[in-house]
Amino acid sequence: MRLVLFDIDGTLLRCGRQVARVFTACLEEVYGTAGHLEGYSFAGRTDPGIVLDLMASAGLDRDTVVAGLPRMRRLYLERLAETLDASRMSLLPGVLELLERLSAQPDVTVGLLTGNWRGGARVKLGKFGLNRFFSFGAFGEDGFVRRDLLPRALARAQRSTGRSFRPEETLLVGDSVLDVDCGRVHGVAVLAVATGFTAAADLDAAGARWVVPDLLTARDRIPMFSA
């Protein structure tokens, strides 16, 4: 058995700038500021981790920020569900074909490992009918940093399938250096796709097992994906 864990933004789909605009507007409403956005990268970070980073850049103390997180999460998820426009999103090359192929393999289990809060992940995936492929995952509620998410994903995979997955049986698919870092810390191989905001050379330098231009190309590079 193999377990494949997918990131969402920049890996499966793109939302454009609309999500960042909703997120920063909610920060301003909850905390009175969006923090210092110039030069800050959202790539690979969890939603609550982004809140902590940006509010720290604005000088807010951690306790104040953490106390506001439930309201921030609730407001953001409400606004995202109301405003996310599928016509300004794109499904990345090879995604649907790959997910259909993997779901048809009895020896492969597919899950999510994303920094999105759970509700945000489901709203984004729902725009392309992808929720049917993912019965479990690890989400932004599970940790402030991405490294914290993989143990949660493994535990939920075990509950879902009735068996445990060793690191060597697991593959993490993502588009950022932090995805690669998460896999390496836990001894899990990473397939990095250069469909996000990180160059292929940087993903390779970070230590990804494989680096591909997109998931359509992965079909020809990864044996499990071509079955």
KOLBA-587517 format. One record per residue (C-alpha): residue number from 1; x, z, y. Coordinates in steps of 0.05 Angstrom, whole numbers, padded with zeros to 5 digits, always signed. Layout:
<recs>
  num       u       w       v
  NUM       X       Z       Y
...
</recs>
This chain:
<recs>
  num       u       w       v
    1  +00000  +00000  +00000
    2  +00022  -00015  +00071
    3  -00003  +00013  +00137
    4  -00001  -00030  +00200
    5  -00014  +00005  +00267
    6  -00029  -00037  +00328
    7  -00021  -00024  +00402
    8  -00075  -00056  +00445
    9  -00054  -00076  +00516
   10  -00002  -00131  +00516
   11  -00004  -00134  +00440
   12  -00075  -00154  +00422
   13  -00104  -00170  +00490
   14  -00093  -00171  +00565
   15  -00141  -00144  +00617
   16  -00106  -00167  +00680
   17  -00102  -00120  +00739
   18  -00174  -00097  +00736
   19  -00160  -00036  +00692
   20  -00104  -00011  +00737
   21  -00150  -00017  +00797
   22  -00204  +00024  +00763
   23  -00152  +00076  +00740
   24  -00121  +00084  +00809
   25  -00189  +00088  +00843
   26  -00208  +00145  +00796
   27  -00142  +00180  +00810
   28  -00157  +00178  +00884
   29  -00227  +00205  +00874
   30  -00206  +00262  +00828
   31  -00139  +00282  +00858
   32  -00141  +00252  +00928
   33  -00083  +00206  +00915
   34  -00060  +00152  +00866
   35  +00012  +00174  +00871
   36  +00072  +00128  +00881
   37  +00055  +00064  +00843
   38  +00112  +00021  +00867
   39  +00160  +00008  +00810
   40  +00120  +00049  +00761
   41  +00107  +00017  +00693
   42  +00044  +00033  +00653
   43  +00073  -00003  +00592
   44  +00074  +00041  +00529
   45  +00050  +00104  +00565
   46  -00012  +00144  +00548
   47  -00069  +00150  +00597
   48  -00059  +00225  +00607
   49  +00016  +00215  +00612
   50  +00005  +00164  +00667
   51  -00038  +00214  +00705
   52  +00016  +00267  +00699
   53  +00071  +00220  +00721
   54  +00035  +00192  +00782
   55  +00008  +00259  +00805
   56  +00077  +00290  +00798
   57  +00104  +00234  +00842
   58  +00053  +00256  +00894
   59  +00076  +00328  +00890
   60  +00018  +00358  +00851
   61  +00035  +00415  +00804
   62  +00023  +00405  +00729
   63  -00030  +00458  +00722
   64  -00073  +00426  +00776
   65  -00065  +00358  +00744
   66  -00082  +00382  +00674
   67  -00143  +00419  +00701
   68  -00169  +00353  +00730
   69  -00158  +00312  +00667
   70  -00227  +00321  +00636
   71  -00260  +00296  +00700
   72  -00210  +00240  +00707
   73  -00221  +00217  +00635
   74  -00297  +00220  +00642
   75  -00299  +00183  +00708
   76  -00249  +00129  +00686
   77  -00285  +00115  +00620
   78  -00352  +00110  +00656
   79  -00324  +00062  +00709
   80  -00287  +00021  +00657
   81  -00349  +00011  +00614
   82  -00388  -00009  +00676
   83  -00338  -00058  +00706
   84  -00292  -00087  +00653
   85  -00301  -00162  +00658
   86  -00286  -00201  +00595
   87  -00280  -00266  +00634
   88  -00217  -00237  +00666
   89  -00187  -00216  +00599
   90  -00152  -00256  +00546
   91  -00144  -00248  +00471
   92  -00071  -00261  +00454
   93  -00048  -00317  +00407
   94  -00057  -00306  +00333
   95  -00092  -00239  +00339
   96  -00159  -00254  +00308
   97  -00129  -00296  +00252
   98  -00078  -00241  +00235
   99  -00129  -00185  +00235
  100  -00175  -00224  +00190
  101  -00118  -00239  +00143
  102  -00095  -00167  +00139
  103  -00166  -00140  +00130
  104  -00174  -00185  +00070
  105  -00112  -00156  +00035
  106  -00132  -00097  -00010
  107  -00062  -00068  -00005
  108  -00060  -00065  +00071
  109  -00093  -00014  +00117
  110  -00100  -00028  +00191
  111  -00105  +00023  +00247
  112  -00091  +00034  +00321
  113  -00035  +00069  +00357
  114  -00051  +00064  +00431
  115  -00042  +00104  +00494
  116  -00113  +00088  +00516
  117  -00163  +00143  +00515
  118  -00208  +00129  +00455
  119  -00268  +00106  +00495
  120  -00225  +00058  +00536
  121  -00194  +00029  +00473
  122  -00263  +00016  +00443
  123  -00289  -00016  +00507
  124  -00230  -00064  +00511
  125  -00232  -00083  +00437
  126  -00307  -00091  +00440
  127  -00301  -00148  +00490
  128  -00272  -00190  +00434
  129  -00309  -00160  +00374
  130  -00246  -00127  +00347
  131  -00272  -00056  +00335
  132  -00294  -00077  +00265
  133  -00222  -00082  +00243
  134  -00203  -00010  +00263
  135  -00238  +00049  +00232
  136  -00185  +00099  +00255
  137  -00126  +00107  +00301
  138  -00087  +00152  +00348
  139  -00106  +00151  +00422
  140  -00089  +00179  +00490
  141  -00125  +00244  +00475
  142  -00073  +00258  +00421
  143  -00012  +00267  +00466
  144  +00020  +00259  +00533
  145  +00076  +00216  +00505
  146  +00073  +00160  +00454
  147  +00119  +00195  +00404
  148  +00065  +00246  +00393
  149  +00015  +00194  +00369
  150  +00045  +00168  +00305
  151  +00037  +00233  +00264
  152  -00036  +00234  +00285
  153  -00046  +00162  +00263
  154  -00014  +00176  +00196
  155  -00059  +00237  +00185
  156  -00121  +00197  +00201
  157  -00098  +00140  +00156
  158  -00093  +00191  +00100
  159  -00163  +00218  +00114
  160  -00190  +00147  +00116
  161  -00158  +00121  +00053
  162  -00146  +00183  +00011
  163  -00071  +00170  +00006
  164  -00011  +00186  +00049
  165  +00035  +00133  +00078
  166  +00110  +00142  +00080
  167  +00149  +00116  +00141
  168  +00177  +00059  +00099
  169  +00106  +00038  +00082
  170  +00086  +00035  +00155
  171  +00094  -00019  +00208
  172  +00082  -00008  +00282
  173  +00063  -00069  +00324
  174  +00073  -00064  +00399
  175  +00099  -00097  +00462
  176  +00139  -00044  +00499
  177  +00204  -00006  +00493
  178  +00164  +00058  +00484
  179  +00129  +00027  +00423
  180  +00198  +00014  +00394
  181  +00221  +00084  +00411
  182  +00160  +00115  +00378
  183  +00173  +00078  +00313
  184  +00248  +00092  +00312
  185  +00239  +00167  +00324
  186  +00193  +00171  +00263
  187  +00232  +00123  +00219
  188  +00179  +00069  +00222
  189  +00196  -00005  +00229
  190  +00171  -00039  +00292
  191  +00148  -00110  +00302
  192  +00154  -00123  +00376
  193  +00116  -00179  +00410
  194  +00138  -00206  +00477
  195  +00067  -00216  +00502
  196  +00067  -00156  +00549
  197  +00113  -00140  +00608
  198  +00177  -00129  +00568
  199  +00227  -00185  +00555
  200  +00244  -00202  +00483
  201  +00317  -00185  +00496
  202  +00298  -00115  +00519
  203  +00255  -00104  +00458
  204  +00312  -00126  +00413
  205  +00361  -00081  +00449
  206  +00313  -00022  +00440
  207  +00319  -00030  +00365
  208  +00257  -00067  +00342
  209  +00262  -00092  +00269
  210  +00232  -00158  +00289
  211  +00218  -00190  +00357
  212  +00171  -00249  +00362
  213  +00141  -00288  +00420
  214  +00070  -00273  +00397
  215  +00030  -00253  +00336
  216  +00018  -00326  +00318
  217  +00093  -00332  +00307
  218  +00094  -00268  +00267
  219  +00056  -00303  +00212
  220  +00118  -00344  +00196
  221  +00167  -00286  +00203
  222  +00136  -00227  +00167
  223  +00120  -00237  +00093
  224  +00061  -00188  +00094
  225  +00030  -00227  +00151
  226  +00033  -00294  +00116
  227  +00000  -00272  +00050
</recs>
